[in-house]
Amino acid sequence: MPYALITGASKGIGKAIAFELANHKYDLLLTARSADLLQLAAEEIKKQYSVTVHFLPLDLSELNASQKLFNWCAENNFPVSVLVNNAGFGLSGFFEKILLSETMDLLQLNILVPTQLCRLFIPLLKQQTQSYILNICSTSAYQAVPMLNVYSASKAYILRFSRALKHELSDTNISVTCLSPGPTDTDWAKNANVGDKVLKMADKFNMSPQKVAAIGIRAMFKKRAEVIAGFTNKLGAFMAWLLPDSFVEKTTGKLYK
Ligand SMILES: NC(=O)c1ccc[n+]([C@@H]2O[C@H](COP(=O)([O-])OP(=O)(O)OC[C@H]3O[C@@H](n4cnc5c(N)ncnc54)[C@H](OP(=O)(O)O)[C@@H]3O)[C@@H](O)[C@H]2O)c1
């Protein structure tokens, strides 16, 4: 069976996607920074499904990390037919108060790495009968979000990049899907330092990573360009499209302040 490569597979949505793809009988290549969590995920998956799992601990925010990941796959002749660009993190607060180095790390992980991996892996993906790219975006891509400034802009990039790439690859064996989760029960919000107001609201609307992963993988196999996880999140994106930008920006900005 061809391999599915998943970034940020040590926990959260990426780990849930790994389980989902193992359920579809894919062999797996997992990467993230935490070697112990990757090993645990690999053992859990192997116990539950009869698939092969390899993992590579790697900090993708380091320069040349994408090339290292590609070399690992190429040198081992892993026949990759699914690329899931999931690793990402958020930063909340005033743009001018966030360390420039943190902002650069976010741009590296959320924008540069998925772009580099798509570019590096397309030739490998073309060698398989049918291949898929699944890029993990966010509902924050559907409007500018003050106090989540660079994060929401990074996800808007992923949305536009994925849709354009899907068209460019429409005559090939590669289908591109962009999955936008809304609040999901993972470590993301805590690590993004979003504050109590957002955490309390997220508790009411949080979806499980398993549900988000199932929606994303279903959309990927259906070759859909874009999917927003869950009805409430779809409604939110529709309202953001319908209402004046300045109203939407003021409302979301108040929430994160
Ligand atoms: N949770 C939400 O509410 C939500 C909503 C919309 C979109 N998303 C998006 O969904 C994706 C997954 O996030 P999540 O919610 O599952 O968050 P999470 O639980 O924090 O997981 C993030 C994953 O990315 C990995 N990662 C972080 N920094 C990394 C680095 N420098 N190098 C390599 N791997 C790194 C983490 O593993 P290590 O720490 O082991 O490296 C982990 O596996 C992200 O792109 C996020 O922006 C999340």
The ligand as an SDF file (V2000), in Angstrom:
LIG
                    3D

 48 52  0  0  0  0  0  0  0  0999 V2000
   -7.3940   23.2640   17.2490 N   0  0  0  0  0  0  0  0  0  0  0  0
   -8.0160   24.2280   16.6350 C   0  0  0  0  0  0  0  0  0  0  0  0
   -8.9110   24.8770   17.2050 O   0  0  0  0  0  0  0  0  0  0  0  0
   -7.6740   24.5440   15.1910 C   0  0  0  0  0  0  0  0  0  0  0  0
   -8.5760   25.3060   14.4580 C   0  0  0  0  0  0  0  0  0  0  0  0
   -8.2890   25.6060   13.1280 C   0  0  0  0  0  0  0  0  0  0  0  0
   -7.1230   25.1300   12.5510 C   0  0  0  0  0  0  0  0  0  0  0  0
   -6.2470   24.3890   13.2820 N   0  0  0  0  0  0  0  0  0  0  0  0
   -5.0190   23.9310   12.6030 C   0  0  0  0  0  0  0  0  0  0  0  0
   -4.9270   22.5290   12.7000 O   0  0  0  0  0  0  0  0  0  0  0  0
   -3.5650   22.1300   12.6200 C   0  0  0  0  0  0  0  0  0  0  0  0
   -3.2600   21.1510   13.7430 C   0  0  0  0  0  0  0  0  0  0  0  0
   -3.3730   21.8030   14.9820 O   0  0  0  0  0  0  0  0  0  0  0  0
   -3.9590   21.1000   16.2880 P   0  0  0  0  0  0  0  0  0  0  0  0
   -5.2170   21.7720   16.6360 O   0  0  0  0  0  0  0  0  0  0  0  0
   -3.9430   19.6200   16.1390 O   0  0  0  0  0  0  0  0  0  0  0  0
   -2.8730   21.6010   17.3480 O   0  0  0  0  0  0  0  0  0  0  0  0
   -1.8560   20.8020   18.2990 P   0  0  0  0  0  0  0  0  0  0  0  0
   -2.5750   19.7900   19.1060 O   0  0  0  0  0  0  0  0  0  0  0  0
   -1.0640   21.8580   18.9740 O   0  0  0  0  0  0  0  0  0  0  0  0
   -0.9340   20.0080   17.2420 O   0  0  0  0  0  0  0  0  0  0  0  0
    0.0150   20.6680   16.4430 C   0  0  0  0  0  0  0  0  0  0  0  0
    0.9110   19.6260   15.7760 C   0  0  0  0  0  0  0  0  0  0  0  0
    1.9480   20.3140   15.0550 O   0  0  0  0  0  0  0  0  0  0  0  0
    3.2170   19.8650   15.5290 C   0  0  0  0  0  0  0  0  0  0  0  0
    4.1860   20.9680   15.4910 N   0  0  0  0  0  0  0  0  0  0  0  0
    4.1040   22.1740   16.0990 C   0  0  0  0  0  0  0  0  0  0  0  0
    5.2110   22.8870   15.8780 N   0  0  0  0  0  0  0  0  0  0  0  0
    6.0200   22.1170   15.1090 C   0  0  0  0  0  0  0  0  0  0  0  0
    7.3150   22.2860   14.5550 C   0  0  0  0  0  0  0  0  0  0  0  0
    8.0240   23.4040   14.7540 N   0  0  0  0  0  0  0  0  0  0  0  0
    7.8470   21.2780   13.8090 N   0  0  0  0  0  0  0  0  0  0  0  0
    7.1430   20.1430   13.5940 C   0  0  0  0  0  0  0  0  0  0  0  0
    5.9180   19.9080   14.0980 N   0  0  0  0  0  0  0  0  0  0  0  0
    5.3730   20.8770   14.8450 C   0  0  0  0  0  0  0  0  0  0  0  0
    2.9560   19.4010   16.9700 C   0  0  0  0  0  0  0  0  0  0  0  0
    3.8730   18.4190   17.3890 O   0  0  0  0  0  0  0  0  0  0  0  0
    5.1620   18.6800   18.3070 P   0  0  0  0  0  0  0  0  0  0  0  0
    4.7770   19.6580   19.3800 O   0  0  0  0  0  0  0  0  0  0  0  0
    5.4930   17.3100   18.7870 O   0  0  0  0  0  0  0  0  0  0  0  0
    6.1740   19.2190   17.3580 O   0  0  0  0  0  0  0  0  0  0  0  0
    1.5830   18.7410   16.8150 C   0  0  0  0  0  0  0  0  0  0  0  0
    1.7280   17.4430   16.3070 O   0  0  0  0  0  0  0  0  0  0  0  0
   -2.7420   23.4100   12.6710 C   0  0  0  0  0  0  0  0  0  0  0  0
   -2.3360   23.7660   11.3660 O   0  0  0  0  0  0  0  0  0  0  0  0
   -3.7180   24.4340   13.2190 C   0  0  0  0  0  0  0  0  0  0  0  0
   -3.4070   25.7400   12.8180 O   0  0  0  0  0  0  0  0  0  0  0  0
   -6.4970   24.0810   14.5870 C   0  0  0  0  0  0  0  0  0  0  0  0
  1  2  1  0
  2  3  2  0
  2  4  1  0
  4  5  1  0
  4 48  2  0
  5  6  2  0
  6  7  1  0
  7  8  2  0
  8  9  1  0
  8 48  1  0
  9 10  1  0
  9 46  1  0
 10 11  1  0
 11 12  1  0
 11 44  1  0
 12 13  1  0
 13 14  1  0
 14 15  2  0
 14 16  1  0
 14 17  1  0
 17 18  1  0
 18 19  2  0
 18 20  1  0
 18 21  1  0
 21 22  1  0
 22 23  1  0
 23 24  1  0
 23 42  1  0
 24 25  1  0
 25 26  1  0
 25 36  1  0
 26 27  1  0
 26 35  1  0
 27 28  2  0
 28 29  1  0
 29 30  1  0
 29 35  2  0
 30 31  1  0
 30 32  2  0
 32 33  1  0
 33 34  2  0
 34 35  1  0
 36 37  1  0
 36 42  1  0
 37 38  1  0
 38 39  2  0
 38 40  1  0
 38 41  1  0
 42 43  1  0
 44 45  1  0
 44 46  1  0
 46 47  1  0
M  CHG  2   8   1  16  -1
M  END
$$$$
